[in-house]
Amino acid sequence: MGLIQKLVGQTAIYGMTTIVGRFLNFLLVPLYTRYFNQAEYGVVTELYSYTVFLMILLTYGLETGFFRFSQNADDKPKVFSTILTSLGASSTLFMLLVVVFLTPVSSAIGYAGNENFILMMAVIIAIDAFTSVPFAKLRLEDRAFTFAFIKFANIGVNIGLNILLIVVLPQIAKSGNNAWLLEHFGEPKIAYIFISNVAASVITFALLLPGMLKIRYQFDPALLKRILVYSLPLLIAGLAGSVNEVYDRISLRYFLTIPEGVDAQQYILSQVGIYGASYKLAMIIAIFNQAFRFAAEPFFFSRMHAGDARQMYARIMNYFVAFTLMLFLVITLFIDVFKHFIGSDFHEGLQIVPILLMANIFLGVVFNLSIWYKLSNKTSFGVWITGAGAVITLAINILFVPVYGYVACAWATLACYVFMTVISYVLCQKYYGIPYRVPSIALYFAMGIAIYFGNELLDFAIALKVLLLLIFTAVVVFVERKSLKIS
């Protein structure tokens, strides 16, 4: 249990930055959904959806490649400097291309006249892509507190500037007689969200820079080629995965049926905004997924040669499923509380929150299952698995968004990740043989879903909801303790 306790401890530290950080950013959602209308918030939701594709493209699997090729301590400095040099070159090239083609790109995605939004997003993406491996280096070296400090600095600058520019300065401008303040900060503007993010990314780069300057740079083309052979399948899988993650928000622009007599652009952005705000509630589980991934990926690689590695991976899967289902129940049973995190104009999208929560649980399960092909250097399987999921996502969105709107997007996300879970499990058992405890996992899902639907049908009293949560927890503890005694 000592190694699992270490994983839990590291997850807690990374979770402190990820969960607390994302939660603090999540607290910006009430701000955005009260100071901006549905269409304005739709701009933010849509543009940040594109960043997911571009971040994967600009990191091209090198973060996982860094973990894989840094297992030998003697190779670590050369691996780091080679990858960092490659990321620096590709991020610089990306920025040059954006500047040269800024106007046509902005027009192509429906933002003609708002080129400043696109330029600021490009700066954010380029910096974040370049700093992804310095952050990975901190994780590999178990420097969790340094990682946390820099992440919190980023979060603090971003949130502080959002509040300053959207809330404080407009109030000062309206209450005073300063004409300059009134002209520039009289009303909250969407641009302030992007300005805040740019500043936060620049501060992050500055904090990581001393560590990057300390190393002796060695660029090894042959080493980079080997890393790319390993990592490029992960890039393709990542791009396919990004289709599963964010294509839903992008698809609304192209497949929504526009009602007669309404402005098409405003209607599209309003639907994207409602969907994006509802998705934020489901991101609570996605936040935990990310914190878990930060700690689990280097942990899984470090234990790959241990005799009990497969049994440990199976045990971790049980804990993961049980905890995320607990989160699912807390949010869905008390949705009347959680809904107040978004403005009332966006509450019509709450119907999709349970669907998206369950989808994010299955996404986390897929990550746990994916470890078999990463450890066995069979990363091409990740391409096929994620690519098949992307096909499902595309098909459901194209066929059903014109009829059901953003509700179809939510069901497409869930269907994709359930399919990926099934196919990943089958392939894992065939090629790697991790002894996952399917009966107990199935029991947890059955209990969670039964409690959810029971509440939907009967609207349980608060006391009964709390009791059911305690019963669920007690069953998990009993089953897991029993399995430990048997093993």
Backbone hydrogen bonds, N-H to C=O, Kabsch-Sander energy under -0.5 kcal/mol:
donor,donor_aa,acceptor,acceptor_aa,energy
5,Q,1,M,-2.6
6,K,2,G,-1.9
7,L,3,L,-2.2
8,V,4,I,-2.8
9,G,5,Q,-2.7
10,Q,6,K,-2.6
11,T,7,L,-2.8
12,A,8,V,-2.2
13,I,9,G,-1.8
14,Y,10,Q,-3.0
15,G,11,T,-2.9
16,M,12,A,-1.9
17,T,13,I,-1.5
18,T,14,Y,-3.3
19,I,15,G,-2.9
20,V,15,G,-1.2
20,V,16,M,-0.6
21,G,17,T,-1.1
22,R,18,T,-3.1
23,F,19,I,-2.7
24,L,20,V,-2.8
25,N,21,G,-2.5
26,F,22,R,-2.8
27,L,23,F,-1.7
28,L,25,N,-1.5
29,V,26,F,-1.5
31,L,27,L,-0.7
32,Y,28,L,-3.2
33,T,29,V,-3.2
34,R,30,P,-0.5
34,R,31,L,-0.9
35,Y,31,L,-2.3
36,F,32,Y,-2.2
41,Y,37,N,-2.5
42,G,38,Q,-1.6
43,V,39,A,-1.2
43,V,40,E,-0.5
44,V,40,E,-1.1
45,T,41,Y,-2.4
46,E,42,G,-2.7
47,L,43,V,-2.4
48,Y,44,V,-2.2
49,S,45,T,-1.0
50,Y,46,E,-1.2
51,T,47,L,-0.9
52,V,48,Y,-0.7
52,V,49,S,-0.8
53,F,49,S,-0.8
54,L,50,Y,-2.1
55,M,51,T,-2.8
56,I,52,V,-1.7
57,L,53,F,-2.2
58,L,54,L,-2.6
59,T,55,M,-1.3
60,Y,56,I,-1.5
62,L,59,T,-3.0
65,G,61,G,-1.9
66,F,62,L,-2.3
67,F,63,E,-1.5
68,R,64,T,-2.4
69,F,65,G,-2.4
70,S,66,F,-0.8
70,S,67,F,-0.5
71,Q,68,R,-0.6
73,A,71,Q,-0.6
75,D,72,N,-1.1
76,K,72,N,-1.0
79,V,75,D,-2.6
80,F,76,K,-2.7
81,S,77,P,-2.5
82,T,78,K,-2.3
83,I,79,V,-2.3
84,L,80,F,-2.7
85,T,81,S,-2.1
86,S,82,T,-1.9
87,L,83,I,-2.6
88,G,84,L,-2.5
89,A,85,T,-2.0
90,S,86,S,-2.3
91,S,87,L,-2.5
92,T,88,G,-1.9
93,L,89,A,-2.2
94,F,90,S,-2.1
95,M,91,S,-2.0
96,L,92,T,-2.1
97,L,93,L,-2.3
98,V,94,F,-2.2
99,V,95,M,-2.4
100,V,96,L,-2.3
101,F,97,L,-2.4
102,L,99,V,-0.8
105,V,101,F,-2.2
106,S,102,L,-2.3
107,S,103,T,-2.2
108,A,104,P,-2.2
109,I,105,V,-1.5
110,G,107,S,-1.4
111,Y,106,S,-3.3
114,N,111,Y,-2.2
117,F,114,N,-1.2
118,I,114,N,-1.1
119,L,115,E,-2.5
120,M,116,N,-2.2
121,M,117,F,-2.2
122,A,118,I,-2.0
123,V,119,L,-1.9
124,I,120,M,-2.2
125,I,121,M,-2.5
126,A,122,A,-2.6
127,I,123,V,-2.2
128,D,124,I,-2.5
129,A,125,I,-2.5
130,F,126,A,-2.0
131,T,127,I,-2.2
132,S,129,A,-0.9
135,F,131,T,-1.7
136,A,132,S,-1.8
137,K,133,V,-2.7
138,L,134,P,-1.6
139,R,135,F,-1.8
140,L,136,A,-2.5
141,E,137,K,-1.9
142,D,139,R,-1.5
143,R,138,L,-2.8
144,A,142,D,-1.3
147,F,143,R,-2.3
148,A,144,A,-2.6
149,F,145,F,-2.5
150,I,146,T,-2.3
151,K,147,F,-2.2
152,F,148,A,-2.7
153,A,149,F,-2.0
154,N,150,I,-2.2
155,I,151,K,-2.4
156,G,152,F,-3.1
157,V,153,A,-2.4
158,N,154,N,-2.3
159,I,155,I,-2.9
160,G,156,G,-2.6
161,L,157,V,-2.4
162,N,158,N,-2.0
163,I,159,I,-2.5
164,L,160,G,-2.4
165,L,161,L,-3.1
166,I,162,N,-2.5
167,V,163,I,-1.9
168,V,163,I,-2.4
169,L,164,L,-3.0
171,Q,167,V,-1.6
172,I,168,V,-2.4
173,A,169,L,-2.9
174,K,170,P,-2.1
175,S,171,Q,-1.6
176,G,172,I,-1.3
179,A,177,N,-0.8
182,L,178,N,-2.1
183,E,179,A,-2.2
184,H,180,W,-2.2
185,F,181,L,-3.0
186,G,182,L,-0.9
192,Y,189,K,-1.4
193,I,190,I,-1.5
194,F,190,I,-0.9
195,I,191,A,-2.4
196,S,192,Y,-2.2
197,N,193,I,-1.6
198,V,194,F,-2.4
199,A,195,I,-2.2
200,A,196,S,-2.0
201,S,197,N,-2.2
202,V,198,V,-2.2
203,I,199,A,-2.2
204,T,200,A,-2.1
205,F,201,S,-2.3
206,A,202,V,-2.2
207,L,203,I,-2.1
208,L,204,T,-1.9
209,L,205,F,-1.5
212,M,208,L,-1.6
213,L,209,L,-2.1
214,K,210,P,-0.9
215,I,211,G,-0.5
215,I,212,M,-0.5
217,Y,215,I,-0.7
220,D,218,Q,-0.7
224,L,220,D,-2.6
225,K,221,P,-2.2
226,R,222,A,-1.8
227,I,223,L,-2.5
228,L,224,L,-2.8
229,V,225,K,-2.1
230,Y,226,R,-1.6
231,S,227,I,-2.9
232,L,228,L,-3.3
234,L,231,S,-0.7
235,L,231,S,-1.7
236,I,232,L,-2.4
237,A,233,P,-2.5
238,G,234,L,-2.7
239,L,235,L,-2.7
240,A,236,I,-2.3
241,G,237,A,-2.7
242,S,238,G,-2.3
243,V,239,L,-1.4
244,N,240,A,-1.5
245,E,241,G,-1.9
246,V,242,S,-2.9
247,Y,242,S,-0.6
247,Y,243,V,-1.5
249,R,246,V,-0.6
250,I,246,V,-1.3
251,S,247,Y,-3.3
252,L,248,D,-1.1
253,R,250,I,-1.1
254,Y,250,I,-0.6
254,Y,251,S,-0.7
255,F,251,S,-2.3
256,L,252,L,-1.3
258,I,256,L,-0.7
262,V,259,P,-1.1
267,Y,263,D,-2.5
268,I,264,A,-2.7
269,L,265,Q,-2.3
270,S,266,Q,-2.0
271,Q,267,Y,-2.2
272,V,268,I,-2.4
273,G,269,L,-2.4
274,I,270,S,-2.4
275,Y,271,Q,-2.4
276,G,272,V,-2.8
277,A,273,G,-2.3
278,S,274,I,-2.2
279,Y,275,Y,-2.5
280,K,276,G,-1.2
281,L,277,A,-0.7
281,L,278,S,-0.8
282,A,278,S,-1.1
283,M,279,Y,-1.1
284,I,281,L,-1.2
285,I,282,A,-1.0
286,A,282,A,-1.0
287,I,283,M,-2.7
288,F,284,I,-1.4
289,N,285,I,-2.5
290,Q,286,A,-2.1
291,A,287,I,-2.3
292,F,288,F,-2.9
293,R,289,N,-2.5
294,F,290,Q,-2.4
295,A,291,A,-1.5
296,A,292,F,-3.4
297,E,293,R,-2.2
299,F,295,A,-1.3
300,F,296,A,-3.5
301,F,297,E,-2.0
302,S,298,P,-2.2
303,R,299,F,-1.3
304,M,301,F,-1.2
306,A,303,R,-1.8
309,A,306,A,-1.4
312,M,308,D,-2.1
313,Y,309,A,-2.6
314,A,310,R,-2.0
315,R,311,Q,-2.1
316,I,312,M,-2.5
317,M,313,Y,-1.8
318,N,314,A,-1.6
319,Y,315,R,-1.9
320,F,316,I,-2.6
321,V,317,M,-2.6
322,A,318,N,-2.5
323,F,319,Y,-2.3
324,T,320,F,-2.4
325,L,321,V,-2.2
326,M,322,A,-1.6
327,L,323,F,-2.0
328,F,324,T,-2.3
329,L,325,L,-2.3
330,V,326,M,-2.4
331,I,327,L,-2.3
332,T,328,F,-2.5
333,L,329,L,-2.6
334,F,330,V,-1.2
335,I,332,T,-1.0
337,V,334,F,-1.6
338,F,334,F,-1.9
339,K,335,I,-2.3
340,H,337,V,-1.3
341,F,338,F,-1.9
342,I,339,K,-1.6
346,F,343,G,-2.1
347,H,344,S,-1.4
349,G,346,F,-1.5
350,L,347,H,-2.0
352,I,349,G,-1.7
353,V,350,L,-1.5
356,L,352,I,-2.2
357,L,353,V,-2.5
358,M,354,P,-2.2
359,A,355,I,-2.0
360,N,356,L,-2.1
361,I,357,L,-1.5
362,F,358,M,-2.1
363,L,359,A,-1.9
364,G,360,N,-1.8
365,V,361,I,-2.0
366,V,362,F,-2.4
367,F,363,L,-1.9
368,N,364,G,-2.1
369,L,365,V,-2.5
370,S,366,V,-2.0
371,I,368,N,-1.0
372,W,369,L,-1.4
373,Y,370,S,-0.7
374,K,370,S,-1.2
375,L,371,I,-2.5
376,S,372,W,-1.5
377,N,374,K,-0.8
378,K,373,Y,-2.0
381,F,378,K,-1.9
382,G,379,T,-0.9
383,V,379,T,-0.9
384,W,380,S,-1.6
385,I,381,F,-2.6
386,T,382,G,-2.3
387,G,383,V,-2.6
388,A,384,W,-2.1
389,G,385,I,-1.8
390,A,386,T,-2.3
391,V,387,G,-1.9
392,I,388,A,-1.8
393,T,389,G,-2.4
394,L,390,A,-2.9
395,A,391,V,-2.7
396,I,392,I,-2.5
397,N,393,T,-2.3
398,I,394,L,-2.7
399,L,395,A,-2.4
400,F,396,I,-2.6
401,V,397,N,-1.8
403,V,400,F,-0.8
404,Y,400,F,-3.4
405,G,401,V,-2.2
407,V,404,Y,-1.3
408,A,405,G,-1.1
409,C,405,G,-0.8
410,A,406,Y,-1.6
411,W,407,V,-2.0
412,A,408,A,-2.3
413,T,409,C,-1.9
414,L,410,A,-2.0
415,A,411,W,-2.7
416,C,412,A,-2.2
417,Y,413,T,-1.9
418,V,414,L,-2.3
419,F,415,A,-2.2
420,M,416,C,-2.3
421,T,417,Y,-2.0
422,V,418,V,-2.1
423,I,419,F,-2.5
424,S,420,M,-2.3
425,Y,421,T,-2.3
426,V,422,V,-2.2
427,L,423,I,-2.2
428,C,424,S,-2.4
429,Q,425,Y,-2.4
430,K,426,V,-1.7
431,Y,427,L,-2.5
432,Y,428,C,-2.6
433,G,428,C,-3.0
436,Y,434,I,-2.2
438,V,436,Y,-1.6
441,I,437,R,-2.0
442,A,438,V,-2.9
443,L,439,P,-2.1
444,Y,440,S,-2.1
445,F,441,I,-2.2
446,A,442,A,-2.7
447,M,443,L,-2.5
448,G,444,Y,-2.5
449,I,445,F,-2.7
450,A,446,A,-2.3
451,I,447,M,-2.5
452,Y,448,G,-2.1
453,F,449,I,-2.6
454,G,450,A,-2.3
455,N,451,I,-2.1
456,E,452,Y,-2.1
457,L,453,F,-2.3
458,L,454,G,-2.5
459,D,455,N,-2.4
465,K,461,A,-2.2
466,V,462,I,-2.4
467,L,463,A,-2.2
468,L,464,L,-2.6
469,L,465,K,-1.9
470,L,466,V,-2.1
471,I,467,L,-2.4
472,F,468,L,-2.5
473,T,469,L,-2.2
474,A,470,L,-2.6
475,V,471,I,-2.4
476,V,472,F,-2.1
477,V,473,T,-2.5
478,F,474,A,-2.5
479,V,475,V,-2.7
480,E,476,V,-2.7
481,R,477,V,-2.3
482,K,478,F,-2.2
483,S,479,V,-2.2
484,L,480,E,-1.9
485,K,481,R,-1.8
486,I,482,K,-1.9
487,S,483,S,-2.4
